[in-house]
């Protein structure tokens, strides 16, 4: 499964950066964000219809 991770602005919470990663990378990104106090929004990535 893939997830979209949006980095949020510290002031108003608007998305400033987005990336799509596989499930095994989510924990590492969350740990890095927590270490510096960065806000994230994580949601399942849209998958194209087959």
mmCIF entry with sequence, helices, sheets and N, C-alpha, C, O atoms, coordinates in Angstrom:
data_MODEL
# 
_entry.id   MODEL 
# 
_entity.id                         1 
_entity.type                       polymer 
_entity.pdbx_number_of_molecules   1 
# 
_entity_poly.entity_id                      1 
_entity_poly.type                           'polypeptide(L)' 
_entity_poly.nstd_linkage                   no 
_entity_poly.nstd_monomer                   no 
_entity_poly.pdbx_seq_one_letter_code       
;(UNK)(UNK)(UNK)(UNK)(UNK)(UNK)(UNK)(UNK)(UNK)(UNK)(UNK)(UNK)(UNK)(UNK)(UNK)(UNK)
(UNK)(UNK)(UNK)(UNK)(UNK)(UNK)(UNK)(UNK)(UNK)(UNK)(UNK)(UNK)(UNK)(UNK)(UNK)(UNK)
(UNK)(UNK)(UNK)(UNK)(UNK)(UNK)(UNK)(UNK)(UNK)(UNK)(UNK)(UNK)(UNK)(UNK)(UNK)(UNK)
(UNK)(UNK)
;
_entity_poly.pdbx_seq_one_letter_code_can   XXXXXXXXXXXXXXXXXXXXXXXXXXXXXXXXXXXXXXXXXXXXXXXXXX 
_entity_poly.pdbx_strand_id                 A 
# 
loop_
_entity_poly_seq.entity_id 
_entity_poly_seq.num 
_entity_poly_seq.mon_id 
_entity_poly_seq.hetero 
1 1  UNK n 
1 2  UNK n 
1 3  UNK n 
1 4  UNK n 
1 5  UNK n 
1 6  UNK n 
1 7  UNK n 
1 8  UNK n 
1 9  UNK n 
1 10 UNK n 
1 11 UNK n 
1 12 UNK n 
1 13 UNK n 
1 14 UNK n 
1 15 UNK n 
1 16 UNK n 
1 17 UNK n 
1 18 UNK n 
1 19 UNK n 
1 20 UNK n 
1 21 UNK n 
1 22 UNK n 
1 23 UNK n 
1 24 UNK n 
1 25 UNK n 
1 26 UNK n 
1 27 UNK n 
1 28 UNK n 
1 29 UNK n 
1 30 UNK n 
1 31 UNK n 
1 32 UNK n 
1 33 UNK n 
1 34 UNK n 
1 35 UNK n 
1 36 UNK n 
1 37 UNK n 
1 38 UNK n 
1 39 UNK n 
1 40 UNK n 
1 41 UNK n 
1 42 UNK n 
1 43 UNK n 
1 44 UNK n 
1 45 UNK n 
1 46 UNK n 
1 47 UNK n 
1 48 UNK n 
1 49 UNK n 
1 50 UNK n 
# 
_struct_asym.id          A 
_struct_asym.entity_id   1 
# 
_struct_conf.conf_type_id            HELX_P 
_struct_conf.id                      HELX_P1 
_struct_conf.pdbx_PDB_helix_id       AA1 
_struct_conf.beg_label_comp_id       UNK 
_struct_conf.beg_label_asym_id       A 
_struct_conf.beg_label_seq_id        23 
_struct_conf.pdbx_beg_PDB_ins_code   ? 
_struct_conf.end_label_comp_id       UNK 
_struct_conf.end_label_asym_id       A 
_struct_conf.end_label_seq_id        36 
_struct_conf.pdbx_end_PDB_ins_code   ? 
_struct_conf.beg_auth_comp_id        UNK 
_struct_conf.beg_auth_asym_id        A 
_struct_conf.beg_auth_seq_id         23 
_struct_conf.end_auth_comp_id        UNK 
_struct_conf.end_auth_asym_id        A 
_struct_conf.end_auth_seq_id         36 
_struct_conf.pdbx_PDB_helix_class    1 
_struct_conf.details                 ? 
_struct_conf.pdbx_PDB_helix_length   14 
# 
_struct_conf_type.id          HELX_P 
_struct_conf_type.criteria    ? 
_struct_conf_type.reference   ? 
# 
_struct_sheet.id               AA1 
_struct_sheet.type             ? 
_struct_sheet.number_strands   3 
_struct_sheet.details          ? 
# 
loop_
_struct_sheet_order.sheet_id 
_struct_sheet_order.range_id_1 
_struct_sheet_order.range_id_2 
_struct_sheet_order.offset 
_struct_sheet_order.sense 
AA1 1 2 ? anti-parallel 
AA1 2 3 ? anti-parallel 
# 
loop_
_struct_sheet_range.sheet_id 
_struct_sheet_range.id 
_struct_sheet_range.beg_label_comp_id 
_struct_sheet_range.beg_label_asym_id 
_struct_sheet_range.beg_label_seq_id 
_struct_sheet_range.pdbx_beg_PDB_ins_code 
_struct_sheet_range.end_label_comp_id 
_struct_sheet_range.end_label_asym_id 
_struct_sheet_range.end_label_seq_id 
_struct_sheet_range.pdbx_end_PDB_ins_code 
_struct_sheet_range.beg_auth_comp_id 
_struct_sheet_range.beg_auth_asym_id 
_struct_sheet_range.beg_auth_seq_id 
_struct_sheet_range.end_auth_comp_id 
_struct_sheet_range.end_auth_asym_id 
_struct_sheet_range.end_auth_seq_id 
AA1 1 UNK A 15 ? UNK A 22 ? UNK A 15 UNK A 22 
AA1 2 UNK A 2  ? UNK A 8  ? UNK A 2  UNK A 8  
AA1 3 UNK A 39 ? UNK A 44 ? UNK A 39 UNK A 44 
# 
loop_
_atom_site.group_PDB 
_atom_site.id 
_atom_site.type_symbol 
_atom_site.label_atom_id 
_atom_site.label_alt_id 
_atom_site.label_comp_id 
_atom_site.label_asym_id 
_atom_site.label_entity_id 
_atom_site.label_seq_id 
_atom_site.pdbx_PDB_ins_code 
_atom_site.Cartn_x 
_atom_site.Cartn_y 
_atom_site.Cartn_z 
_atom_site.occupancy 
_atom_site.B_iso_or_equiv 
_atom_site.pdbx_formal_charge 
_atom_site.auth_seq_id 
_atom_site.auth_comp_id 
_atom_site.auth_asym_id 
_atom_site.auth_atom_id 
_atom_site.pdbx_PDB_model_num 
ATOM 1   N N  . UNK A 1 1  ? 0.845  -1.182 0.000   1.00 0.00 ? 1  UNK A N  1 
ATOM 2   C CA . UNK A 1 1  ? 0.000  0.000  0.000   1.00 0.00 ? 1  UNK A CA 1 
ATOM 3   C C  . UNK A 1 1  ? 0.886  1.239  0.000   1.00 0.00 ? 1  UNK A C  1 
ATOM 4   O O  . UNK A 1 1  ? 1.966  1.248  0.591   1.00 0.00 ? 1  UNK A O  1 
ATOM 5   N N  . UNK A 1 2  ? 0.413  2.275  -0.668  1.00 0.00 ? 2  UNK A N  1 
ATOM 6   C CA . UNK A 1 2  ? 1.165  3.523  -0.750  1.00 0.00 ? 2  UNK A CA 1 
ATOM 7   C C  . UNK A 1 2  ? 0.401  4.621  -0.027  1.00 0.00 ? 2  UNK A C  1 
ATOM 8   O O  . UNK A 1 2  ? -0.830 4.621  0.015   1.00 0.00 ? 2  UNK A O  1 
ATOM 9   N N  . UNK A 1 3  ? 1.158  5.561  0.545   1.00 0.00 ? 3  UNK A N  1 
ATOM 10  C CA . UNK A 1 3  ? 0.577  6.654  1.306   1.00 0.00 ? 3  UNK A CA 1 
ATOM 11  C C  . UNK A 1 3  ? 1.082  7.987  0.779   1.00 0.00 ? 3  UNK A C  1 
ATOM 12  O O  . UNK A 1 3  ? 2.229  8.111  0.351   1.00 0.00 ? 3  UNK A O  1 
ATOM 13  N N  . UNK A 1 4  ? 0.205  8.975  0.819   1.00 0.00 ? 4  UNK A N  1 
ATOM 14  C CA . UNK A 1 4  ? 0.571  10.345 0.481   1.00 0.00 ? 4  UNK A CA 1 
ATOM 15  C C  . UNK A 1 4  ? 0.846  11.068 1.794   1.00 0.00 ? 4  UNK A C  1 
ATOM 16  O O  . UNK A 1 4  ? 0.007  11.060 2.694   1.00 0.00 ? 4  UNK A O  1 
ATOM 17  N N  . UNK A 1 5  ? 2.001  11.685 1.907   1.00 0.00 ? 5  UNK A N  1 
ATOM 18  C CA . UNK A 1 5  ? 2.377  12.414 3.111   1.00 0.00 ? 5  UNK A CA 1 
ATOM 19  C C  . UNK A 1 5  ? 2.501  13.883 2.753   1.00 0.00 ? 5  UNK A C  1 
ATOM 20  O O  . UNK A 1 5  ? 3.300  14.260 1.896   1.00 0.00 ? 5  UNK A O  1 
ATOM 21  N N  . UNK A 1 6  ? 1.710  14.702 3.413   1.00 0.00 ? 6  UNK A N  1 
ATOM 22  C CA . UNK A 1 6  ? 1.741  16.144 3.188   1.00 0.00 ? 6  UNK A CA 1 
ATOM 23  C C  . UNK A 1 6  ? 2.408  16.795 4.389   1.00 0.00 ? 6  UNK A C  1 
ATOM 24  O O  . UNK A 1 6  ? 2.003  16.569 5.529   1.00 0.00 ? 6  UNK A O  1 
ATOM 25  N N  . UNK A 1 7  ? 3.414  17.593 4.137   1.00 0.00 ? 7  UNK A N  1 
ATOM 26  C CA . UNK A 1 7  ? 4.052  18.370 5.202   1.00 0.00 ? 7  UNK A CA 1 
ATOM 27  C C  . UNK A 1 7  ? 3.254  19.659 5.324   1.00 0.00 ? 7  UNK A C  1 
ATOM 28  O O  . UNK A 1 7  ? 2.970  20.320 4.325   1.00 0.00 ? 7  UNK A O  1 
ATOM 29  N N  . UNK A 1 8  ? 2.895  20.012 6.552   1.00 0.00 ? 8  UNK A N  1 
ATOM 30  C CA . UNK A 1 8  ? 2.012  21.148 6.777   1.00 0.00 ? 8  UNK A CA 1 
ATOM 31  C C  . UNK A 1 8  ? 2.778  22.361 7.282   1.00 0.00 ? 8  UNK A C  1 
ATOM 32  O O  . UNK A 1 8  ? 3.744  22.232 8.034   1.00 0.00 ? 8  UNK A O  1 
ATOM 33  N N  . UNK A 1 9  ? 2.337  23.532 6.862   1.00 0.00 ? 9  UNK A N  1 
ATOM 34  C CA . UNK A 1 9  ? 2.908  24.797 7.310   1.00 0.00 ? 9  UNK A CA 1 
ATOM 35  C C  . UNK A 1 9  ? 2.706  24.943 8.818   1.00 0.00 ? 9  UNK A C  1 
ATOM 36  O O  . UNK A 1 9  ? 1.632  24.639 9.337   1.00 0.00 ? 9  UNK A O  1 
ATOM 37  N N  . UNK A 1 10 ? 3.731  25.402 9.511   1.00 0.00 ? 10 UNK A N  1 
ATOM 38  C CA . UNK A 1 10 ? 3.652  25.558 10.964  1.00 0.00 ? 10 UNK A CA 1 
ATOM 39  C C  . UNK A 1 10 ? 2.657  26.622 11.397  1.00 0.00 ? 10 UNK A C  1 
ATOM 40  O O  . UNK A 1 10 ? 2.110  26.543 12.497  1.00 0.00 ? 10 UNK A O  1 
ATOM 41  N N  . UNK A 1 11 ? 2.414  27.613 10.553  1.00 0.00 ? 11 UNK A N  1 
ATOM 42  C CA . UNK A 1 11 ? 1.559  28.735 10.936  1.00 0.00 ? 11 UNK A CA 1 
ATOM 43  C C  . UNK A 1 11 ? 0.087  28.440 10.685  1.00 0.00 ? 11 UNK A C  1 
ATOM 44  O O  . UNK A 1 11 ? -0.731 28.510 11.602  1.00 0.00 ? 11 UNK A O  1 
ATOM 45  N N  . UNK A 1 12 ? -0.248 28.112 9.443   1.00 0.00 ? 12 UNK A N  1 
ATOM 46  C CA . UNK A 1 12 ? -1.668 27.949 9.133   1.00 0.00 ? 12 UNK A CA 1 
ATOM 47  C C  . UNK A 1 12 ? -2.091 26.524 8.772   1.00 0.00 ? 12 UNK A C  1 
ATOM 48  O O  . UNK A 1 12 ? -3.269 26.285 8.508   1.00 0.00 ? 12 UNK A O  1 
ATOM 49  N N  . UNK A 1 13 ? -1.162 25.585 8.756   1.00 0.00 ? 13 UNK A N  1 
ATOM 50  C CA . UNK A 1 13 ? -1.500 24.190 8.516   1.00 0.00 ? 13 UNK A CA 1 
ATOM 51  C C  . UNK A 1 13 ? -1.780 23.829 7.073   1.00 0.00 ? 13 UNK A C  1 
ATOM 52  O O  . UNK A 1 13 ? -2.263 22.730 6.800   1.00 0.00 ? 13 UNK A O  1 
ATOM 53  N N  . UNK A 1 14 ? -1.487 24.729 6.137   1.00 0.00 ? 14 UNK A N  1 
ATOM 54  C CA . UNK A 1 14 ? -1.705 24.395 4.732   1.00 0.00 ? 14 UNK A CA 1 
ATOM 55  C C  . UNK A 1 14 ? -0.570 23.490 4.236   1.00 0.00 ? 14 UNK A C  1 
ATOM 56  O O  . UNK A 1 14 ? 0.568  23.622 4.685   1.00 0.00 ? 14 UNK A O  1 
ATOM 57  N N  . UNK A 1 15 ? -0.875 22.580 3.323   1.00 0.00 ? 15 UNK A N  1 
ATOM 58  C CA . UNK A 1 15 ? 0.167  21.698 2.782   1.00 0.00 ? 15 UNK A CA 1 
ATOM 59  C C  . UNK A 1 15 ? 1.218  22.495 2.019   1.00 0.00 ? 15 UNK A C  1 
ATOM 60  O O  . UNK A 1 15 ? 0.879  23.349 1.200   1.00 0.00 ? 15 UNK A O  1 
ATOM 61  N N  . UNK A 1 16 ? 2.491  22.218 2.286   1.00 0.00 ? 16 UNK A N  1 
ATOM 62  C CA . UNK A 1 16 ? 3.582  22.906 1.598   1.00 0.00 ? 16 UNK A CA 1 
ATOM 63  C C  . UNK A 1 16 ? 4.414  21.954 0.749   1.00 0.00 ? 16 UNK A C  1 
ATOM 64  O O  . UNK A 1 16 ? 5.162  22.395 -0.123  1.00 0.00 ? 16 UNK A O  1 
ATOM 65  N N  . UNK A 1 17 ? 4.291  20.662 0.993   1.00 0.00 ? 17 UNK A N  1 
ATOM 66  C CA . UNK A 1 17 ? 5.072  19.677 0.272   1.00 0.00 ? 17 UNK A CA 1 
ATOM 67  C C  . UNK A 1 17 ? 4.323  18.357 0.347   1.00 0.00 ? 17 UNK A C  1 
ATOM 68  O O  . UNK A 1 17 ? 3.689  18.059 1.359   1.00 0.00 ? 17 UNK A O  1 
ATOM 69  N N  . UNK A 1 18 ? 4.390  17.574 -0.700  1.00 0.00 ? 18 UNK A N  1 
ATOM 70  C CA . UNK A 1 18 ? 3.724  16.278 -0.678  1.00 0.00 ? 18 UNK A CA 1 
ATOM 71  C C  . UNK A 1 18 ? 4.617  15.231 -1.314  1.00 0.00 ? 18 UNK A C  1 
ATOM 72  O O  . UNK A 1 18 ? 5.378  15.525 -2.236  1.00 0.00 ? 18 UNK A O  1 
ATOM 73  N N  . UNK A 1 19 ? 4.519  14.014 -0.817  1.00 0.00 ? 19 UNK A N  1 
ATOM 74  C CA . UNK A 1 19 ? 5.271  12.897 -1.369  1.00 0.00 ? 19 UNK A CA 1 
ATOM 75  C C  . UNK A 1 19 ? 4.446  11.636 -1.213  1.00 0.00 ? 19 UNK A C  1 
ATOM 76  O O  . UNK A 1 19 ? 3.619  11.537 -0.306  1.00 0.00 ? 19 UNK A O  1 
ATOM 77  N N  . UNK A 1 20 ? 4.667  10.672 -2.093  1.00 0.00 ? 20 UNK A N  1 
ATOM 78  C CA . UNK A 1 20 ? 3.992  9.389  -2.013  1.00 0.00 ? 20 UNK A CA 1 
ATOM 79  C C  . UNK A 1 20 ? 5.054  8.334  -1.731  1.00 0.00 ? 20 UNK A C  1 
ATOM 80  O O  . UNK A 1 20 ? 6.061  8.241  -2.434  1.00 0.00 ? 20 UNK A O  1 
ATOM 81  N N  . UNK A 1 21 ? 4.809  7.536  -0.682  1.00 0.00 ? 21 UNK A N  1 
ATOM 82  C CA . UNK A 1 21 ? 5.785  6.525  -0.272  1.00 0.00 ? 21 UNK A CA 1 
ATOM 83  C C  . UNK A 1 21 ? 5.078  5.199  -0.018  1.00 0.00 ? 21 UNK A C  1 
ATOM 84  O O  . UNK A 1 21 ? 3.857  5.147  0.133   1.00 0.00 ? 21 UNK A O  1 
ATOM 85  N N  . UNK A 1 22 ? 5.869  4.129  0.026   1.00 0.00 ? 22 UNK A N  1 
ATOM 86  C CA . UNK A 1 22 ? 5.287  2.841  0.367   1.00 0.00 ? 22 UNK A CA 1 
ATOM 87  C C  . UNK A 1 22 ? 5.167  2.730  1.888   1.00 0.00 ? 22 UNK A C  1 
ATOM 88  O O  . UNK A 1 22 ? 5.760  3.511  2.632   1.00 0.00 ? 22 UNK A O  1 
ATOM 89  N N  . UNK A 1 23 ? 4.401  1.759  2.323   1.00 0.00 ? 23 UNK A N  1 
ATOM 90  C CA . UNK A 1 23 ? 4.087  1.617  3.746   1.00 0.00 ? 23 UNK A CA 1 
ATOM 91  C C  . UNK A 1 23 ? 5.342  1.469  4.611   1.00 0.00 ? 23 UNK A C  1 
ATOM 92  O O  . UNK A 1 23 ? 5.364  1.944  5.746   1.00 0.00 ? 23 UNK A O  1 
ATOM 93  N N  . UNK A 1 24 ? 6.371  0.825  4.096   1.00 0.00 ? 24 UNK A N  1 
ATOM 94  C CA . UNK A 1 24 ? 7.573  0.610  4.900   1.00 0.00 ? 24 UNK A CA 1 
ATOM 95  C C  . UNK A 1 24 ? 8.334  1.904  5.186   1.00 0.00 ? 24 UNK A C  1 
ATOM 96  O O  . UNK A 1 24 ? 9.153  1.937  6.104   1.00 0.00 ? 24 UNK A O  1 
ATOM 97  N N  . UNK A 1 25 ? 8.085  2.963  4.426   1.00 0.00 ? 25 UNK A N  1 
ATOM 98  C CA . UNK A 1 25 ? 8.778  4.237  4.638   1.00 0.00 ? 25 UNK A CA 1 
ATOM 99  C C  . UNK A 1 25 ? 8.040  5.186  5.572   1.00 0.00 ? 25 UNK A C  1 
ATOM 100 O O  . UNK A 1 25 ? 8.629  6.152  6.057   1.00 0.00 ? 25 UNK A O  1 
ATOM 101 N N  . UNK A 1 26 ? 6.772  4.931  5.831   1.00 0.00 ? 26 UNK A N  1 
ATOM 102 C CA . UNK A 1 26 ? 5.961  5.857  6.630   1.00 0.00 ? 26 UNK A CA 1 
ATOM 103 C C  . UNK A 1 26 ? 6.535  6.031  8.029   1.00 0.00 ? 26 UNK A C  1 
ATOM 104 O O  . UNK A 1 26 ? 6.655  7.160  8.503   1.00 0.00 ? 26 UNK A O  1 
ATOM 105 N N  . UNK A 1 27 ? 6.888  4.950  8.696   1.00 0.00 ? 27 UNK A N  1 
ATOM 106 C CA . UNK A 1 27 ? 7.393  5.046  10.067  1.00 0.00 ? 27 UNK A CA 1 
ATOM 107 C C  . UNK A 1 27 ? 8.641  5.907  10.144  1.00 0.00 ? 27 UNK A C  1 
ATOM 108 O O  . UNK A 1 27 ? 8.763  6.735  11.046  1.00 0.00 ? 27 UNK A O  1 
ATOM 109 N N  . UNK A 1 28 ? 9.561  5.728  9.221   1.00 0.00 ? 28 UNK A N  1 
ATOM 110 C CA . UNK A 1 28 ? 10.804 6.523  9.219   1.00 0.00 ? 28 UNK A CA 1 
ATOM 111 C C  . UNK A 1 28 ? 10.498 8.014  9.054   1.00 0.00 ? 28 UNK A C  1 
ATOM 112 O O  . UNK A 1 28 ? 11.081 8.851  9.743   1.00 0.00 ? 28 UNK A O  1 
ATOM 113 N N  . UNK A 1 29 ? 9.592  8.337  8.147   1.00 0.00 ? 29 UNK A N  1 
ATOM 114 C CA . UNK A 1 29 ? 9.246  9.742  7.904   1.00 0.00 ? 29 UNK A CA 1 
ATOM 115 C C  . UNK A 1 29 ? 8.554  10.345 9.127   1.00 0.00 ? 29 UNK A C  1 
ATOM 116 O O  . UNK A 1 29 ? 8.818  11.492 9.489   1.00 0.00 ? 29 UNK A O  1 
ATOM 117 N N  . UNK A 1 30 ? 7.675  9.580  9.758   1.00 0.00 ? 30 UNK A N  1 
ATOM 118 C CA . UNK A 1 30 ? 6.991  10.061 10.963  1.00 0.00 ? 30 UNK A CA 1 
ATOM 119 C C  . UNK A 1 30 ? 7.997  10.292 12.084  1.00 0.00 ? 30 UNK A C  1 
ATOM 120 O O  . UNK A 1 30 ? 7.908  11.293 12.794  1.00 0.00 ? 30 UNK A O  1 
ATOM 121 N N  . UNK A 1 31 ? 8.943  9.391  12.252  1.00 0.00 ? 31 UNK A N  1 
ATOM 122 C CA . UNK A 1 31 ? 9.957  9.550  13.295  1.00 0.00 ? 31 UNK A CA 1 
ATOM 123 C C  . UNK A 1 31 ? 10.799 10.799 13.056  1.00 0.00 ? 31 UNK A C  1 
ATOM 124 O O  . UNK A 1 31 ? 11.099 11.532 13.998  1.00 0.00 ? 31 UNK A O  1 
ATOM 125 N N  . UNK A 1 32 ? 11.182 11.045 11.811  1.00 0.00 ? 32 UNK A N  1 
ATOM 126 C CA . UNK A 1 32 ? 11.968 12.231 11.479  1.00 0.00 ? 32 UNK A CA 1 
ATOM 127 C C  . UNK A 1 32 ? 11.170 13.505 11.749  1.00 0.00 ? 32 UNK A C  1 
ATOM 128 O O  . UNK A 1 32 ? 11.703 14.469 12.298  1.00 0.00 ? 32 UNK A O  1 
ATOM 129 N N  . UNK A 1 33 ? 9.898  13.510 11.366  1.00 0.00 ? 33 UNK A N  1 
ATOM 130 C CA . UNK A 1 33 ? 9.051  14.682 11.587  1.00 0.00 ? 33 UNK A CA 1 
ATOM 131 C C  . UNK A 1 33 ? 8.852  14.930 13.078  1.00 0.00 ? 33 UNK A C  1 
ATOM 132 O O  . UNK A 1 33 ? 8.878  16.077 13.524  1.00 0.00 ? 33 UNK A O  1 
ATOM 133 N N  . UNK A 1 34 ? 8.656  13.878 13.842  1.00 0.00 ? 34 UNK A N  1 
ATOM 134 C CA . UNK A 1 34 ? 8.457  14.022 15.289  1.00 0.00 ? 34 UNK A CA 1 
ATOM 135 C C  . UNK A 1 34 ? 9.707  14.598 15.959  1.00 0.00 ? 34 UNK A C  1 
ATOM 136 O O  . UNK A 1 34 ? 9.603  15.381 16.903  1.00 0.00 ? 34 UNK A O  1 
ATOM 137 N N  . UNK A 1 35 ? 10.862 14.216 15.481  1.00 0.00 ? 35 UNK A N  1 
ATOM 138 C CA . UNK A 1 35 ? 12.114 14.687 16.078  1.00 0.00 ? 35 UNK A CA 1 
ATOM 139 C C  . UNK A 1 35 ? 12.286 16.198 15.931  1.00 0.00 ? 35 UNK A C  1 
ATOM 140 O O  . UNK A 1 35 ? 12.925 16.834 16.769  1.00 0.00 ? 35 UNK A O  1 
ATOM 141 N N  . UNK A 1 36 ? 11.715 16.779 14.864  1.00 0.00 ? 36 UNK A N  1 
ATOM 142 C CA . UNK A 1 36 ? 11.870 18.225 14.656  1.00 0.00 ? 36 UNK A CA 1 
ATOM 143 C C  . UNK A 1 36 ? 10.562 18.990 14.859  1.00 0.00 ? 36 UNK A C  1 
ATOM 144 O O  . UNK A 1 36 ? 10.509 20.202 14.648  1.00 0.00 ? 36 UNK A O  1 
ATOM 145 N N  . UNK A 1 37 ? 9.510  18.283 15.268  1.00 0.00 ? 37 UNK A N  1 
ATOM 146 C CA . UNK A 1 37 ? 8.241  18.952 15.546  1.00 0.00 ? 37 UNK A CA 1 
ATOM 147 C C  . UNK A 1 37 ? 7.466  19.344 14.302  1.00 0.00 ? 37 UNK A C  1 
ATOM 148 O O  . UNK A 1 37 ? 6.675  20.287 14.325  1.00 0.00 ? 37 UNK A O  1 
ATOM 149 N N  . UNK A 1 38 ? 7.692  18.624 13.224  1.00 0.00 ? 38 UNK A N  1 
ATOM 150 C CA . UNK A 1 38 ? 7.011  18.942 11.964  1.00 0.00 ? 38 UNK A CA 1 
ATOM 151 C C  . UNK A 1 38 ? 5.632  18.283 11.934  1.00 0.00 ? 38 UNK A C  1 
ATOM 152 O O  . UNK A 1 38 ? 5.453  17.164 12.415  1.00 0.00 ? 38 UNK A O  1 
ATOM 153 N N  . UNK A 1 39 ? 4.669  18.992 11.364  1.00 0.00 ? 39 UNK A N  1 
ATOM 154 C CA . UNK A 1 39 ? 3.304  18.488 11.265  1.00 0.00 ? 39 UNK A CA 1 
ATOM 155 C C  . UNK A 1 39 ? 3.105  17.785 9.929   1.00 0.00 ? 39 UNK A C  1 
ATOM 156 O O  . UNK A 1 39 ? 3.520  18.291 8.886   1.00 0.00 ? 39 UNK A O  1 
ATOM 157 N N  . UNK A 1 40 ? 2.465  16.613 9.965   1.00 0.00 ? 40 UNK A N  1 
ATOM 158 C CA . UNK A 1 40 ? 2.209  15.838 8.768   1.00 0.00 ? 40 UNK A CA 1 
ATOM 159 C C  . UNK A 1 40 ? 0.736  15.481 8.672   1.00 0.00 ? 40 UNK A C  1 
ATOM 160 O O  . UNK A 1 40 ? 0.022  15.428 9.673   1.00 0.00 ? 40 UNK A O  1 
ATOM 161 N N  . UNK A 1 41 ? 0.302  15.241 7.452   1.00 0.00 ? 41 UNK A N  1 
ATOM 162 C CA . UNK A 1 41 ? -1.016 14.690 7.200   1.00 0.00 ? 41 UNK A CA 1 
ATOM 163 C C  . UNK A 1 41 ? -0.757 13.476 6.317   1.00 0.00 ? 41 UNK A C  1 
ATOM 164 O O  . UNK A 1 41 ? -0.180 13.600 5.237   1.00 0.00 ? 41 UNK A O  1 
ATOM 165 N N  . UNK A 1 42 ? -1.181 12.309 6.777   1.00 0.00 ? 42 UNK A N  1 
ATOM 166 C CA . UNK A 1 42 ? -0.924 11.072 6.057   1.00 0.00 ? 42 UNK A CA 1 
ATOM 167 C C  . UNK A 1 42 ? -2.251 10.465 5.648   1.00 0.00 ? 42 UNK A C  1 
ATOM 168 O O  . UNK A 1 42 ? -3.167 10.333 6.459   1.00 0.00 ? 42 UNK A O  1 
ATOM 169 N N  . UNK A 1 43 ? -2.342 10.095 4.364   1.00 0.00 ? 43 UNK A N  1 
ATOM 170 C CA . UNK A 1 43 ? -3.568 9.468  3.878   1.00 0.00 ? 43 UNK A CA 1 
ATOM 171 C C  . UNK A 1 43 ? -3.191 8.452  2.811   1.00 0.00 ? 43 UNK A C  1 
ATOM 172 O O  . UNK A 1 43 ? -2.126 8.549  2.200   1.00 0.00 ? 43 UNK A O  1 
ATOM 173 N N  . UNK A 1 44 ? -4.071 7.475  2.588   1.00 0.00 ? 44 UNK A N  1 
ATOM 174 C CA . UNK A 1 44 ? -3.781 6.506  1.523   1.00 0.00 ? 44 UNK A CA 1 
ATOM 175 C C  . UNK A 1 44 ? -3.680 7.231  0.186   1.00 0.00 ? 44 UNK A C  1 
ATOM 176 O O  . UNK A 1 44 ? -4.468 8.134  -0.098  1.00 0.00 ? 44 UNK A O  1 
ATOM 177 N N  . UNK A 1 45 ? -2.722 6.840  -0.623  1.00 0.00 ? 45 UNK A N  1 
ATOM 178 C CA . UNK A 1 45 ? -2.533 7.438  -1.940  1.00 0.00 ? 45 UNK A CA 1 
ATOM 179 C C  . UNK A 1 45 ? -3.612 6.908  -2.873  1.00 0.00 ? 45 UNK A C  1 
ATOM 180 O O  . UNK A 1 45 ? -3.998 5.742  -2.796  1.00 0.00 ? 45 UNK A O  1 
ATOM 181 N N  . UNK A 1 46 ? -4.088 7.768  -3.747  1.00 0.00 ? 46 UNK A N  1 
ATOM 182 C CA . UNK A 1 46 ? -5.039 7.333  -4.757  1.00 0.00 ? 46 UNK A CA 1 
ATOM 183 C C  . UNK A 1 46 ? -4.353 6.333  -5.682  1.00 0.00 ? 46 UNK A C  1 
ATOM 184 O O  . UNK A 1 46 ? -3.214 6.522  -6.108  1.00 0.00 ? 46 UNK A O  1 
ATOM 185 N N  . UNK A 1 47 ? -5.078 5.279  -5.970  1.00 0.00 ? 47 UNK A N  1 
ATOM 186 C CA . UNK A 1 47 ? -4.551 4.298  -6.902  1.00 0.00 ? 47 UNK A CA 1 
ATOM 187 C C  . UNK A 1 47 ? -5.346 4.377  -8.191  1.00 0.00 ? 47 UNK A C  1 
ATOM 188 O O  . UNK A 1 47 ? -6.573 4.467  -8.152  1.00 0.00 ? 47 UNK A O  1 
ATOM 189 N N  . UNK A 1 48 ? -4.687 4.344  -9.311  1.00 0.00 ? 48 UNK A N  1 
ATOM 190 C CA . UNK A 1 48 ? -5.424 4.437  -10.572 1.00 0.00 ? 48 UNK A CA 1 
ATOM 191 C C  . UNK A 1 48 ? -6.334 3.228  -10.770 1.00 0.00 ? 48 UNK A C  1 
ATOM 192 O O  . UNK A 1 48 ? -5.973 2.105  -10.419 1.00 0.00 ? 48 UNK A O  1 
ATOM 193 N N  . UNK A 1 49 ? -7.495 3.461  -11.324 1.00 0.00 ? 49 UNK A N  1 
ATOM 194 C CA . UNK A 1 49 ? -8.422 2.369  -11.590 1.00 0.00 ? 49 UNK A CA 1 
ATOM 195 C C  . UNK A 1 49 ? -7.861 1.495  -12.690 1.00 0.00 ? 49 UNK A C  1 
ATOM 196 O O  . UNK A 1 49 ? -7.252 1.987  -13.639 1.00 0.00 ? 49 UNK A O  1 
ATOM 197 N N  . UNK A 1 50 ? -8.071 0.190  -12.559 1.00 0.00 ? 50 UNK A N  1 
ATOM 198 C CA . UNK A 1 50 ? -7.525 -0.710 -13.582 1.00 0.00 ? 50 UNK A CA 1 
ATOM 199 C C  . UNK A 1 50 ? -8.579 -1.117 -14.567 1.00 0.00 ? 50 UNK A C  1 
ATOM 200 O O  . UNK A 1 50 ? -8.296 -1.872 -15.497 1.00 0.00 ? 50 UNK A O  1 
# 
